[in-house]
Amino acid sequence: MTVYRIPENLKAIIFDIDSTLYTHDEYAFEQVDVQIRRYAELRGMTADQARRLFSEFRSGWSREHGGKKISIGNTLLHFGIPMDEIIRWRETLVDPADYLCRDGRLYDALSVLHERYSMLCLTNNPVKIGMKTLEALGVDGLMLGVVGLDTCGVSKPDMRSLEAAMSMAGVSAGQCLSVGDRYDIDLALPLETGMGAVLVDGVADVYELPQVLCR
């Protein structure tokens, strides 16, 4: 866990979902790869050809942008897949319940945080999939809601989805903490806006958040 900043007047925590509120390497891989395979079908190429195409583009993009990373959603946009189609793929190609189950330790940790702070999620999945993920983990009742890919039609990082999350919580940037597993996607923009930020290496770090935030 890396703590970049914690606001003095913290009122709301904005969580990323995937690979933040759960750690499941197979599911994390499949969420991306199933979209690459669908792209390959549409373009008449093999899955390996599409994987290589995407990997080369993302590596090149990273080199040209100082080592930053680009989301799979923005990668698909680059290759001509419209946002409404990306949303439809994510809603239909994978079901979180096939991979995830209730996490009692996560529920206990978030319950402690829930006593002090408003909590919500900001994800690059559609709202429907975000909610299904929270339900599978057994923590949906602790969250105000989900801001997703279909809320503003943009993939993180983007100020529009960040503003939607702040609006849902009814707070300003200086009262928010962003928690995620990818610095460039989940934390860099929130830090620029004045939010706090915590980088986690999976759900095991989230279990420890009450010790950091509720002293």
N, C-alpha and C positions, 0 to 999 in steps of 0.2 A: 504494500500500500504506500502511495506517495501522496502526502497532503500538501497541496500547493497554497491554498488559502481557505480559511474558515471565517465567514462574516461574523462580526461582533453581534449583530442583531439578526441572527439566522432565524428564519421563519418557515422556509420551505426547502425540501430536498427534491431535486429532479434526477431520477434514476434512468440510466440506460437499462435495457432489459437483457438483450442477448449477450451471453458471456460475462454479464455483470451480476444479474440476479440468479443465474445458474451457471454451472460449469459442466459442459457436455460436448466434448470434442467432436464426436460423431455428428451430433445435431448441428453444431456450428458449421461444420464442413458441408453437410448436406443442404443447408439453407442456401448457401452460395452455389454449390455445384449443380443443384437441380435447376437453377436458373440458367447456368452456362449450358447445361445439356439441352434445355428448351431452346435457347438461342441457336445452338448447333442444328437442331431439327429444322428450325425456320430457315436457316441459311444453307442447308444441304451440306454440312460438314460433319466430321466426326467429333465426338466429345473431346478427344485429345487435342484436335486442331483448335477447337474453341477455347479450351483451357489454356493452350499455349498463346493464342491470340490475346486473351484477357490478361494473362500473366505478363506478357511483353509490354502491353499498353500500360498496365498499372505500374510496372517497374520504371518505364520511361517517364510516366507522369510524375512519379515520386522523385526521380533524379532532377527533373525540370522545376520542381517546386520545393527544393531544399530538404528533401527527405520526407515530406508530408505524405499521407496516404489518402487515396480516393476510395469512396464507398463503392460497393458493387452496383448500387442503384445509379449513381452518377456515371459509372462505367457503362452500364447498359444504355443510358441516355446518349452517351458518346457514340455508341454503335447503332443508334437509330431506333431503339425500342422506346416508344412513348410511355410517359409516366402512368397513364391509366392501364396500360398493358402490364407494366411491372407490378402494379398494385394487384391486378387480377392474378398474375402468376403466384405472388406471395400468399394470396388468400386461398389458392386452390391446390398448390403443389405439395405443401407440407402441413402436417397437423402437429402442433406442439405436444398434444396428449400422447402421440405415438412414442415420444422420447422422454418426456418429463413427468415427474410425480411430485406429490406434496413434500415440501421441505420444512420440517418442523423447526430446525435451527434458524432458517431464514425467517420464518413466521415469528419466532421469539425475538429475534434481533429487531425486525421491523416494528414489532409491537411496542418495544421500548421507545424507538424513535417516534412512533405515532403519537405517543403521549405528549411530546413536546413540539413536534413539527408537522406541517402539512406535507404530504408526499404524493408525487405523481410520477409518471413515466414519459420519457421522450424517446421514441424508437424509430428506426428506419424500416420497420415493418408496418403494414396497415394497422389501424386501430383494432380491427377484429382479431388479428393474429396476436397483437400485444395483449389484449384482454384474455384470449384463450391461454396464452402463456402464463399470465398471472393466476388464472383459475387453476391451471394444472399444478402450479407451485403452491397453491393454497393461500395466496396473499392478496387476492384481488380486493377483498374487503378493507384493506388498509390503505388503498390508494384513492386519491381524488378522481383519477381517470388516466387516460392515455392520449398523448399527442402523437400521431403517427404519420406515416408517409402520405396518407390520403387527407390529412387535416389541412395542410397547406399545399400539397402537391409538390413537395420538395424533399430532397434527401439531406440529412445532416452532413456537414455543418451548414446551417442557413439561419439567418436572423429571424426569418418569418416563423419558423417552427419554435424557435427559442422564445419569441414574444408570445406565441400562442400558449406555451407552457406557463410563462409568468402570468398571463391573463387568467388561465385556469386556476392558478394558486392565489391570485389577487395580491401579488407582491411585486416589489421592484427587484432589479438585478442584484443590488447590494444586500438583499435579504435572502438570496438563493444560494444553494450549494448544488453543483452538478457532480454526479458520481457516475463514472463509466470506465470501461476497460481500454479505450483507445484515445490517446491524448489528442491527436489531430481531429478526430471525428466528434468526440464527446466533450472535450474540455477546453481546447484552445480558444474557440469563440466565446464560450461563457466567461473565461478569464478576461478576455478583451473587453467584455461588457461590464465587468466589475463584479461578477459572481465569484463565489468560492468554487474550489474544485478539488476532487479527490480521485486519483487514479487507482483502480483496483486490479488485482490479478485474479479475477474470478470471484465466485461467491464466498469463498473462505474469508476474504478481506471484508466483505459486507457483514459477515457475522460479527466482526470486531468493531464496526462503526459505532455502536452505542458507547464503547469505552472511550472513543475519540471525541464524540459529540455530546455526551451527556455527563460530563464530569461535574 
